[in-house]
Amino acid sequence: MSVDNPMVTNFGAYLKSAREGKNLTQREIADRLKVSQSQIGNWELGIRFPSEKQLEALSRAYEIPKDDLTKRWIEVKAGRAIQSVGIDKSYSFDIKKLPQAAELRTAEEKLSEVLGAVRSMLGDRKENDFVQIPILGIAPAGDIIDVQQGDEDVIALPRSAVIHAHEIFALRADGVSMEEAGINTGDICVFDADARPDDGDIVLAATPDGITMKYFFKKKDHVELRPASKTFKKVYKLREVSIQGRLVYHIKKY
């Protein structure tokens, strides 16, 4: 199937089509990008998305213009975000249909009306459509330390966004060891304590020294916990490790 086939609307299917067009296996492309085969599979199934750096490597491997790949990546991620809060993708606000008198209003007033319409749509959702996730403290993304307990706070996620009966909790990130994964101090990281991690997943792990947030990789006789930072390069190689949760959502602080 050609990459340019208009039927290839799903980003994951687009990646799969591009790979097959180059007669590459998932294992071959995983080796090129230095990721796990399961991670390539998750991208092609639309379960997860590659990072911007990985997009660049994919564009070279598949000989696809980076701009085209990035555009599709942005569109599908934006679509997921809209769907997650329940906004109809067909929703539009046509400023031209406002009464003529509205032309005299400032741009700020027009923007306020648009935002008000969006808030009204979100306000129609019932309280039980959401689940309250506790923010338990601080997750270290640097040197291993104990998780700090703070004043318990909560965030609300759509009930459809979490797996029923799974234990979900959140922590605020602190440190620089996961900065290249886009995780910085103050970001909120949501973990699923009942989700089994695959290679390349970000986990919260309890080690003999304390708690840390790192990339997870399972080897034949040990587990590796790897950072994502140019300044923090320490890799932990442990025969035994307790995984406290797999990262399922990352809420960025700007």
Backbone bond lengths (Angstrom), bond angles and torsions (degrees), N, CA, C in turn:
res aa  C-N    CA-C-N  psi(-1)  N-CA   C-N-CA  omega(-1)  CA-C   N-CA-C  phi
1 M - - - 1.464 - - 1.518 108.94 -
2 S 1.315 117.27 132.77 1.454 121.75 -176.84 1.515 110.89 -73.71
3 V 1.344 115.20 146.70 1.459 120.12 177.17 1.519 110.53 -63.37
4 D 1.348 116.83 -29.75 1.457 121.13 -177.63 1.522 112.75 -84.15
5 N 1.327 117.60 0.14 1.455 121.21 179.14 1.522 109.47 -58.72
6 P 1.358 118.93 124.09 1.464 120.52 -177.61 1.514 113.47 -63.96
7 M 1.337 117.97 -15.86 1.457 120.44 178.73 1.523 111.59 -74.07
8 V 1.334 116.30 -16.68 1.463 119.30 -178.77 1.522 108.56 -82.78
9 T 1.329 116.29 80.41 1.463 121.08 -177.42 1.519 111.89 -97.47
10 N 1.292 116.93 -24.13 1.454 120.52 179.65 1.524 109.55 -81.79
11 F 1.324 116.43 133.29 1.467 119.86 -176.27 1.525 111.49 -61.10
12 G 1.336 116.76 -40.55 1.458 119.75 178.80 1.517 111.80 -62.97
13 A 1.347 116.22 -42.84 1.462 120.26 178.05 1.524 110.77 -65.18
14 Y 1.326 115.53 -34.03 1.467 120.82 177.71 1.527 110.49 -62.83
15 L 1.346 116.29 -44.57 1.466 120.13 178.52 1.528 111.14 -64.47
16 K 1.329 115.94 -41.93 1.468 119.71 179.83 1.521 110.68 -63.16
17 S 1.342 116.03 -42.93 1.455 120.63 179.63 1.528 110.97 -62.53
18 A 1.341 115.95 -40.39 1.463 120.31 179.67 1.524 110.91 -64.80
19 R 1.336 116.16 -42.05 1.471 120.20 179.89 1.525 110.71 -64.73
20 E 1.337 116.13 -47.10 1.461 119.74 -179.02 1.523 111.20 -65.34
21 G 1.350 116.08 -30.64 1.461 119.79 177.48 1.516 112.67 -64.64
22 K 1.335 116.17 -24.10 1.467 121.62 177.50 1.526 111.78 -99.18
23 N 1.348 116.38 7.45 1.472 121.94 179.71 1.529 111.81 55.91
24 L 1.330 115.42 41.48 1.458 121.16 178.64 1.527 109.63 -107.29
25 T 1.322 116.71 143.33 1.456 120.94 173.98 1.522 109.10 -87.65
26 Q 1.330 115.93 164.66 1.462 119.38 176.03 1.523 110.56 -60.53
27 R 1.320 117.07 -38.89 1.459 120.87 179.60 1.519 111.14 -62.71
28 E 1.330 117.25 -42.14 1.469 120.75 -178.48 1.526 111.20 -64.08
29 I 1.333 116.67 -43.83 1.464 118.37 -178.95 1.524 110.68 -72.75
30 A 1.350 116.92 -31.74 1.467 120.46 176.87 1.527 110.21 -63.64
31 D 1.328 116.61 -41.27 1.466 120.50 178.86 1.524 111.14 -64.60
32 R 1.323 117.03 -38.57 1.469 120.27 179.22 1.525 111.45 -64.14
33 L 1.341 115.75 -40.67 1.461 120.13 -176.25 1.526 112.75 -89.60
34 K 1.370 115.35 -4.52 1.464 120.86 -178.90 1.532 111.60 59.36
35 V 1.342 114.82 45.92 1.464 121.63 174.14 1.522 107.31 -128.83
36 S 1.329 116.78 175.52 1.459 120.13 179.87 1.530 110.70 -81.09
37 Q 1.337 115.59 156.50 1.464 120.14 176.83 1.524 110.46 -63.31
38 S 1.345 116.65 -35.73 1.462 119.68 179.94 1.528 111.19 -64.27
39 Q 1.339 116.44 -30.46 1.460 119.51 178.43 1.528 110.50 -67.98
40 I 1.337 117.04 -40.30 1.465 120.43 175.68 1.528 109.56 -61.71
41 G 1.344 115.79 -42.67 1.460 120.30 178.64 1.518 112.01 -61.17
42 N 1.337 116.89 -41.00 1.469 120.84 178.98 1.525 111.28 -64.38
43 W 1.342 116.72 -38.05 1.469 119.81 176.87 1.527 110.35 -62.33
44 E 1.333 115.94 -44.64 1.462 120.08 -175.69 1.524 112.17 -72.57
45 L 1.326 117.08 -23.31 1.462 120.77 175.89 1.526 112.03 -86.44
46 G 1.336 116.34 -9.40 1.455 120.12 -179.10 1.512 113.55 80.29
47 I 1.351 116.86 13.86 1.461 120.76 179.89 1.522 110.22 -76.97
48 R 1.325 115.62 -39.27 1.460 121.68 179.06 1.524 109.26 -133.06
49 F 1.339 115.65 169.44 1.455 120.83 -179.28 1.523 110.33 -125.08
50 P 1.339 117.07 145.42 1.465 119.42 175.03 1.524 110.69 -70.06
51 S 1.332 115.30 157.86 1.463 120.34 175.75 1.529 109.04 -76.98
52 E 1.332 116.36 171.70 1.464 120.19 178.56 1.529 110.70 -61.95
53 K 1.326 116.94 -38.61 1.463 120.85 178.80 1.522 110.47 -65.38
54 Q 1.332 116.75 -39.78 1.463 120.78 178.60 1.525 111.26 -70.02
55 L 1.344 117.31 -31.60 1.465 120.65 175.44 1.522 110.70 -59.61
56 E 1.332 115.57 -41.61 1.466 120.15 -179.73 1.527 110.39 -62.86
57 A 1.341 116.51 -41.71 1.466 120.32 178.83 1.527 110.91 -66.66
58 L 1.339 116.98 -37.88 1.463 120.65 178.31 1.527 111.23 -65.93
59 S 1.326 116.72 -39.31 1.466 119.49 -179.40 1.523 110.91 -63.53
60 R 1.340 116.40 -35.78 1.471 119.89 177.51 1.525 110.63 -71.01
61 A 1.332 116.56 -44.00 1.465 120.38 -176.99 1.524 111.68 -65.62
62 Y 1.340 116.39 -38.39 1.461 120.45 -176.69 1.530 112.73 -95.54
63 E 1.359 115.54 -3.17 1.466 121.17 -178.64 1.530 110.93 56.11
64 I 1.336 114.01 47.58 1.466 122.11 176.91 1.525 107.27 -111.39
65 P 1.337 118.98 136.86 1.468 119.73 176.38 1.529 110.68 -54.83
66 K 1.316 116.13 130.70 1.460 120.15 -176.92 1.526 111.50 -59.23
67 D 1.340 116.68 -38.38 1.465 120.09 -178.66 1.525 111.31 -61.17
68 D 1.341 116.54 -39.73 1.464 120.51 -179.83 1.523 110.56 -66.47
69 L 1.336 115.94 -44.02 1.460 120.51 -179.77 1.528 110.80 -64.97
70 T 1.330 116.00 -42.22 1.464 120.58 -179.65 1.524 111.16 -65.14
71 K 1.334 116.83 -39.58 1.468 120.74 179.31 1.522 110.68 -60.91
72 R 1.335 116.58 -46.17 1.467 120.37 179.23 1.526 110.52 -63.47
73 W 1.329 116.11 -39.83 1.473 122.39 -179.41 1.528 110.26 -61.95
74 I 1.341 116.28 -45.18 1.464 120.90 -179.71 1.523 110.49 -65.75
75 E 1.334 116.46 -42.52 1.463 120.26 -178.16 1.520 111.99 -62.24
76 V 1.332 117.03 -44.42 1.462 119.12 -176.85 1.521 111.08 -72.39
77 K 1.349 118.14 -34.85 1.461 119.92 177.56 1.525 110.75 -69.33
78 A 1.327 116.50 -38.57 1.466 119.81 177.20 1.521 110.34 -64.54
79 G 1.339 115.96 -39.55 1.462 119.89 178.32 1.510 111.97 -62.64
80 R 1.351 116.43 -40.90 1.464 120.42 177.71 1.527 110.51 -62.86
81 A 1.342 116.18 -41.99 1.466 120.03 -178.12 1.525 110.91 -63.81
82 I 1.337 116.19 -42.47 1.462 120.14 179.40 1.523 110.27 -63.94
83 Q 1.342 115.84 -43.30 1.457 119.98 -178.66 1.520 111.21 -64.21
84 S 1.352 116.78 -35.67 1.457 120.41 -174.65 1.517 112.33 -66.70
85 V 1.334 118.10 -27.06 1.460 119.73 177.95 1.519 111.82 -101.59
86 G 1.325 116.78 4.20 1.452 120.27 172.02 1.508 115.28 80.17
87 I 1.342 118.45 23.95 1.460 120.12 177.21 1.522 108.58 -90.53
88 D 1.304 116.57 129.31 1.459 121.23 178.87 1.521 109.15 -64.10
89 K 1.356 116.82 127.26 1.463 120.35 -178.85 1.527 111.76 -62.58
90 S 1.335 116.57 -22.92 1.458 119.57 -177.96 1.526 112.01 -82.46
91 Y 1.338 116.43 -4.49 1.462 119.67 -178.45 1.525 110.39 -63.20
92 S 1.309 116.72 133.20 1.462 120.80 176.79 1.520 109.03 -145.20
93 F 1.284 114.91 156.93 1.464 120.61 179.12 1.520 106.84 -127.08
94 D 1.323 116.68 106.89 1.457 121.72 -175.42 1.519 109.25 -92.01
95 I 1.316 116.04 104.90 1.457 120.95 -176.57 1.530 111.20 -64.48
96 K 1.358 117.01 -23.44 1.463 120.45 -178.23 1.525 112.23 -70.45
97 K 1.337 117.04 -20.18 1.457 120.65 -177.92 1.527 112.70 -86.79
98 L 1.312 117.55 0.54 1.457 120.02 176.76 1.532 109.51 -69.70
99 P 1.318 117.63 154.33 1.473 119.91 175.97 1.522 110.71 -57.86
100 Q 1.317 116.71 154.67 1.461 120.53 -177.31 1.526 112.05 -57.51
101 A 1.314 116.54 -34.45 1.464 119.55 -179.15 1.519 111.62 -61.36
102 A 1.338 115.46 -25.92 1.465 119.19 -178.14 1.516 111.79 -67.63
103 E 1.330 117.17 -19.13 1.458 120.04 -179.43 1.521 111.53 -62.63
104 L 1.332 116.29 -20.83 1.456 120.58 -178.59 1.520 112.04 -85.02
105 R 1.324 116.39 -10.52 1.460 118.64 -178.65 1.523 110.37 -76.03
106 T 1.294 115.08 156.86 1.463 119.70 -179.40 1.519 110.21 -75.56
107 A 1.334 115.22 163.59 1.464 120.42 178.06 1.524 110.52 -61.12
108 E 1.332 116.96 -33.84 1.460 120.25 179.72 1.520 111.27 -64.32
109 E 1.322 117.31 -39.77 1.459 120.86 179.77 1.523 110.81 -66.30
110 K 1.331 116.39 -39.81 1.463 120.38 178.69 1.531 110.35 -64.62
111 L 1.333 115.40 -43.63 1.459 119.47 178.90 1.521 110.58 -62.46
112 S 1.332 116.59 -39.78 1.456 121.06 179.38 1.522 111.01 -60.64
113 E 1.332 117.06 -37.79 1.462 120.39 179.59 1.529 110.93 -68.11
114 V 1.335 116.17 -40.00 1.464 119.95 177.58 1.525 110.35 -61.63
115 L 1.336 115.99 -48.07 1.460 120.09 -179.39 1.524 111.07 -63.62
116 G 1.323 116.16 -35.88 1.455 119.38 177.84 1.513 112.04 -63.04
117 A 1.342 116.29 -38.65 1.464 120.15 178.30 1.519 110.87 -64.74
118 V 1.339 116.25 -40.77 1.466 120.29 178.92 1.525 110.41 -65.29
119 R 1.343 116.74 -44.12 1.468 120.02 179.11 1.524 111.02 -60.80
120 S 1.324 116.03 -38.15 1.459 120.11 179.16 1.520 111.03 -62.92
121 M 1.344 115.94 -40.34 1.460 120.03 178.61 1.517 110.73 -63.58
122 L 1.345 115.81 -44.16 1.459 119.66 -179.86 1.520 111.28 -68.28
123 G 1.331 116.13 -31.89 1.455 120.13 -178.66 1.509 113.17 -67.60
124 D 1.334 117.12 -18.33 1.463 120.63 179.09 1.519 112.31 -73.40
125 R 1.320 116.74 -14.37 1.463 119.34 -179.82 1.522 109.57 -72.82
126 K 1.316 116.37 141.23 1.448 121.25 -178.81 1.523 110.35 -80.63
127 E 1.318 115.02 153.30 1.462 120.12 -177.75 1.518 111.80 -59.26
128 N 1.341 117.38 -36.06 1.464 119.00 -177.70 1.522 112.94 -77.38
129 D 1.350 117.30 2.37 1.463 120.31 172.80 1.523 110.97 -77.66
130 F 1.341 116.37 -9.22 1.455 121.08 -176.35 1.523 110.46 -118.69
131 V 1.320 115.02 155.89 1.458 120.95 175.27 1.526 107.93 -119.23
132 Q 1.320 116.16 137.20 1.459 121.74 -179.23 1.530 109.47 -85.96
133 I 1.327 116.39 122.22 1.465 122.15 -179.29 1.524 108.65 -106.24
134 P 1.331 118.71 121.94 1.468 119.74 -179.50 1.525 112.08 -73.14
135 I 1.334 116.21 137.32 1.465 121.82 171.26 1.525 105.91 -97.00
136 L 1.321 116.10 108.30 1.461 120.77 -167.63 1.522 114.53 -87.69
137 G 1.317 118.06 -16.39 1.462 119.04 -177.79 1.510 110.76 159.86
138 I 1.340 116.14 -139.12 1.460 121.84 -174.91 1.523 109.94 -117.64
139 A 1.345 115.92 132.10 1.464 121.46 176.47 1.521 108.83 -99.20
140 P 1.325 118.69 118.89 1.459 120.18 -179.52 1.518 112.18 -71.31
141 A 1.324 116.42 128.71 1.460 121.88 174.02 1.523 107.06 -119.96
142 G 1.308 114.70 53.87 1.457 121.84 -178.34 1.510 107.76 -163.16
143 D 1.329 117.38 -133.03 1.456 120.00 176.10 1.518 109.57 -61.35
144 I 1.326 116.26 143.71 1.461 120.55 -179.35 1.526 110.12 -67.34
145 I 1.315 115.12 124.33 1.461 122.18 175.18 1.518 106.96 -141.72
146 D 1.317 117.05 170.75 1.458 119.40 175.39 1.520 109.59 -72.69
147 V 1.337 115.82 145.46 1.460 119.90 175.96 1.519 108.84 -63.05
148 Q 1.326 115.87 128.91 1.455 119.99 -178.85 1.520 109.93 -82.45
149 Q 1.298 116.10 134.09 1.458 121.29 177.83 1.523 109.18 -90.44
150 G 1.327 116.29 125.94 1.455 120.26 179.25 1.513 110.19 -118.38
151 D 1.324 115.60 -172.82 1.455 119.14 175.02 1.520 107.84 -64.59
152 E 1.326 116.72 123.84 1.457 119.76 -175.66 1.517 110.49 -65.77
153 D 1.314 115.55 128.16 1.447 123.16 177.42 1.517 106.76 -125.79
154 V 1.319 117.45 174.35 1.458 119.92 -179.97 1.521 109.68 -137.65
155 I 1.337 115.54 157.12 1.451 122.47 167.67 1.522 106.98 -125.42
156 A 1.320 116.67 157.18 1.468 121.09 -179.50 1.518 109.28 -109.22
157 L 1.330 116.10 129.98 1.457 122.10 174.66 1.525 108.73 -121.39
158 P 1.341 117.47 149.24 1.467 118.82 175.03 1.525 110.26 -56.32
159 R 1.315 116.62 136.56 1.463 120.43 -178.21 1.530 111.29 -57.55
160 S 1.330 116.34 -31.45 1.461 120.24 -179.85 1.522 112.38 -70.62
161 A 1.345 117.00 -12.17 1.465 120.37 -176.29 1.522 112.76 -87.93
162 V 1.327 117.99 -7.53 1.464 120.57 -179.28 1.523 109.30 -122.92
163 I 1.321 115.51 153.03 1.461 120.99 -179.14 1.523 109.36 -81.43
164 H 1.319 115.93 129.03 1.461 121.40 -177.88 1.529 110.59 -57.58
165 A 1.318 115.88 136.41 1.466 124.84 176.09 1.524 113.44 75.18
166 H 1.338 118.55 -0.16 1.461 119.91 175.02 1.531 109.62 -84.42
167 E 1.320 115.33 147.01 1.466 120.36 177.24 1.527 108.73 -84.34
168 I 1.332 116.26 116.21 1.460 122.45 -177.32 1.527 108.70 -115.82
169 F 1.331 116.55 134.73 1.460 120.18 177.19 1.524 108.97 -146.12
170 A 1.316 116.06 165.13 1.464 120.84 -177.41 1.525 110.35 -130.59
171 L 1.331 115.03 152.20 1.460 122.80 176.31 1.525 108.37 -139.36
172 R 1.317 116.08 154.57 1.463 120.33 173.54 1.527 109.02 -91.79
173 A 1.331 116.02 132.19 1.462 120.50 -178.40 1.520 110.72 -72.65
174 D 1.330 114.64 149.94 1.461 120.41 177.19 1.527 107.94 -148.71
175 G 1.326 117.41 120.36 1.457 120.31 179.39 1.519 111.77 123.81
176 V 1.346 115.54 179.59 1.466 120.88 -173.19 1.520 113.71 -118.57
177 S 1.328 118.37 -0.35 1.461 118.53 -171.06 1.521 113.84 -71.95
178 M 1.351 118.41 -11.87 1.468 120.67 178.11 1.527 111.24 -118.21
179 E 1.341 116.39 23.47 1.464 120.30 -174.47 1.527 112.70 -64.66
180 E 1.338 118.15 -33.08 1.463 119.63 -179.78 1.527 111.86 -75.98
181 A 1.320 116.84 -10.85 1.468 121.01 171.10 1.525 110.00 -90.17
182 G 1.342 115.90 3.21 1.459 120.71 178.84 1.510 114.19 85.72
183 I 1.349 117.20 8.30 1.466 121.15 -177.95 1.523 108.98 -100.00
184 N 1.320 116.09 118.49 1.455 121.80 -177.43 1.527 110.89 -126.76
185 T 1.320 115.43 166.87 1.459 121.14 -179.00 1.531 110.91 -54.61
186 G 1.321 115.56 131.23 1.460 121.38 178.98 1.513 113.87 97.86
187 D 1.343 117.73 -18.93 1.465 120.33 177.50 1.532 109.67 -65.39
188 I 1.318 116.44 150.05 1.462 120.82 176.45 1.526 108.97 -98.42
189 C 1.316 115.74 125.62 1.461 122.23 -179.63 1.526 108.59 -112.58
190 V 1.330 115.96 125.01 1.465 121.76 -178.44 1.524 108.50 -103.89
191 F 1.332 116.25 128.27 1.459 121.90 -175.48 1.526 110.96 -117.45
192 D 1.332 115.18 146.94 1.462 122.63 173.06 1.527 106.87 -107.00
193 A 1.333 116.20 111.74 1.465 120.49 -176.33 1.522 112.38 -71.73
194 D 1.331 117.37 -16.36 1.465 120.81 -176.58 1.525 113.29 -104.94
195 A 1.327 117.30 2.19 1.466 120.74 -178.88 1.526 110.00 -89.65
196 R 1.318 116.69 130.03 1.463 120.76 178.86 1.525 109.50 -81.58
197 P 1.327 118.21 127.50 1.470 119.87 -176.49 1.524 112.68 -78.35
198 D 1.322 115.27 148.24 1.455 122.93 170.59 1.522 108.41 -105.96
199 D 1.327 116.28 167.04 1.457 120.16 176.61 1.526 109.86 -56.31
200 G 1.333 115.27 133.13 1.455 120.16 178.83 1.508 114.23 92.97
201 D 1.343 117.46 -8.75 1.461 120.12 176.33 1.528 109.81 -74.82
202 I 1.324 116.15 154.06 1.464 121.35 173.81 1.520 107.68 -94.19
203 V 1.327 115.79 130.32 1.461 120.23 -175.88 1.523 110.52 -129.34
204 L 1.318 114.25 161.34 1.458 121.94 168.09 1.523 105.26 -104.32
205 A 1.325 116.32 116.95 1.459 120.70 -171.99 1.521 111.23 -119.09
206 A 1.331 115.16 138.23 1.463 121.48 174.14 1.521 108.02 -97.79
207 T 1.315 116.37 121.43 1.456 122.28 179.87 1.529 108.63 -117.29
208 P 1.319 118.27 172.55 1.471 119.60 177.20 1.527 112.83 -58.12
209 D 1.352 117.39 -22.52 1.463 121.01 -179.12 1.522 113.41 -91.50
210 G 1.324 117.66 -16.37 1.458 119.97 -176.87 1.517 111.32 142.42
211 I 1.338 115.93 -154.14 1.464 122.37 -174.41 1.521 110.05 -107.08
212 T 1.347 116.28 142.26 1.458 120.28 175.36 1.522 110.10 -148.99
213 M 1.330 116.22 155.00 1.464 122.21 175.58 1.520 107.76 -111.83
214 K 1.334 116.39 120.72 1.461 121.31 -174.94 1.530 110.20 -151.90
215 Y 1.338 115.63 170.15 1.458 121.56 169.48 1.527 108.99 -70.77
216 F 1.330 115.74 143.10 1.467 122.17 -177.63 1.529 109.86 -107.04
217 F 1.339 115.92 130.89 1.462 120.97 173.91 1.529 108.26 -139.90
218 K 1.326 116.20 126.84 1.458 121.10 -179.14 1.519 109.76 -97.69
219 K 1.327 116.41 123.06 1.452 122.54 177.42 1.530 109.43 -103.78
220 K 1.321 115.93 -178.88 1.462 120.10 -175.32 1.519 112.05 -60.44
221 D 1.335 116.84 -44.17 1.462 119.25 -175.25 1.523 113.27 -126.29
222 H 1.343 117.15 11.67 1.462 118.94 178.48 1.530 109.92 -161.58
223 V 1.310 115.17 173.06 1.466 122.50 176.22 1.519 108.48 -115.73
224 E 1.327 116.23 137.45 1.458 120.82 176.00 1.527 109.50 -106.90
225 L 1.321 115.21 134.99 1.461 122.54 174.05 1.523 106.70 -113.30
226 R 1.333 116.09 111.09 1.461 120.67 -172.11 1.529 111.48 -111.34
227 P 1.331 116.92 140.61 1.466 120.58 175.31 1.526 110.62 -81.03
228 A 1.315 116.07 174.33 1.467 122.29 174.60 1.520 106.91 -131.82
229 S 1.330 115.22 72.77 1.460 120.22 -174.03 1.522 109.87 -157.59
230 K 1.330 115.92 144.36 1.460 120.45 175.80 1.524 111.31 -79.86
231 T 1.326 116.54 -21.54 1.461 120.18 -177.19 1.523 112.87 -98.55
232 F 1.321 117.07 -26.55 1.469 121.21 179.30 1.525 107.38 -113.37
233 K 1.331 117.59 105.63 1.462 121.00 -170.37 1.527 113.98 -115.06
234 K 1.319 117.01 4.90 1.459 119.31 -176.73 1.526 111.30 -68.43
235 V 1.340 116.31 127.54 1.462 123.04 177.18 1.519 108.30 -109.26
236 Y 1.327 116.46 130.64 1.462 121.00 178.45 1.524 109.26 -95.85
237 K 1.334 115.96 127.22 1.462 122.25 177.43 1.524 107.51 -116.09
238 L 1.325 115.63 110.42 1.459 120.89 -171.02 1.523 111.04 -127.66
239 R 1.331 115.70 135.48 1.462 119.70 175.88 1.527 110.87 -75.27
240 E 1.321 115.96 -30.14 1.460 120.63 178.09 1.523 109.05 -131.32
241 V 1.313 116.11 133.27 1.460 120.78 178.32 1.523 108.51 -150.16
242 S 1.309 115.81 141.41 1.460 121.01 178.50 1.527 108.62 -103.76
243 I 1.339 116.22 117.17 1.458 121.34 179.59 1.526 108.98 -86.52
244 Q 1.320 115.91 117.83 1.460 121.11 -178.46 1.527 112.29 -83.76
245 G 1.328 116.39 -23.00 1.459 119.28 179.49 1.515 111.41 176.24
246 R 1.326 115.90 154.14 1.462 121.90 175.26 1.522 108.60 -103.03
247 L 1.328 116.36 135.58 1.461 120.74 179.79 1.531 109.65 -64.98
248 V 1.335 116.23 125.46 1.466 120.37 179.90 1.527 112.30 -118.00
249 Y 1.340 117.08 -25.63 1.460 120.90 176.02 1.522 109.23 -142.84
250 H 1.324 114.75 144.65 1.464 121.16 178.73 1.522 107.37 -130.59
251 I 1.326 116.41 117.15 1.460 121.86 -177.94 1.520 108.12 -105.69
252 K 1.324 115.90 114.46 1.460 122.43 -171.99 1.522 111.98 -78.68
253 K 1.337 115.43 138.54 1.461 120.70 173.13 1.521 108.51 -102.85
254 Y 1.330 116.83 128.07 1.466 121.31 179.36 1.516 110.14 -113.65
